[in-house]
């Protein structure tokens, strides 16, 4: 298929008399394989165009143009876009055709110029619609950003400061020691009471305090009572001190909340017990 066949599509829309005048000067030699592929694209596009499937013809005309860069394909593309009422693309490709085919027949150029004048109001309207849509999208983005900034500005921010960890740990240790001391007090109180009961049973009918066993049991009972008293007192003090230190440590935990207001911000602090 020769380049002359490419021009045939023009005849479908502008008449046979205009085809010869629309033909541009012969381009530089093209690889026959590339030209063959472009001709195949043209045949397929021509079939769609003649059947009224203009939208299907457009990409095939474009592929053919990318292969051989013949201005006539730009004209065919513009015609197809005009048939599907896509005034913007038709307007663009008619202008590209006039730019590429500077040596085209003056009457053909005049006809294309006339189509451009007809398409201009539609193009202006579409561009105006695009501009309104663009501005609408920008306004929506600005609104969303402003809303996000307001949400961030009004969001309450809170922080927790803990200065009492050491107090609480010391309190737990002291309390544990106190509980152990109370346990010692209970244990030796029981042992002391046992020694006292046994000694009372032995001395029910009188005691010989010169007896080493009686004196040893008496000393053991006294020792148990002393240890018990020490456990009770020391454990109680340690437990009380541990509880106090733990509560003091809890009082060192501070929750601070910052709430933005129109005039500044409100700061609230809360101690945790």
Buried (B, 14 or more C-beta within 10 A) or exposed (E): EEBEEBBBBBBBBBEEEBBEBBBBEEEEEBEEEEBEBBBBBBBBBBEBBEEEBBEBBBBBBBBBBEBBBBBBBBBBBBBBBBBBEBBBBBBBBBBBBBEBBEEBBEEBBEBBEEBBEEBEEBBEEBEEEEEEEEEEEEEEEEEEEEEEEEEEEEEEEEEEEEEBEEBBEBBBEBBEBBBBBBEBBBBBBEBBBEBBEEBEEBBEEEBEEEEEEBEEBBEBBEBBBEBBBBBBEBBBBBBEBBBBBBBBBBBBBBBEBEEBEEEEEEEEEEEEE
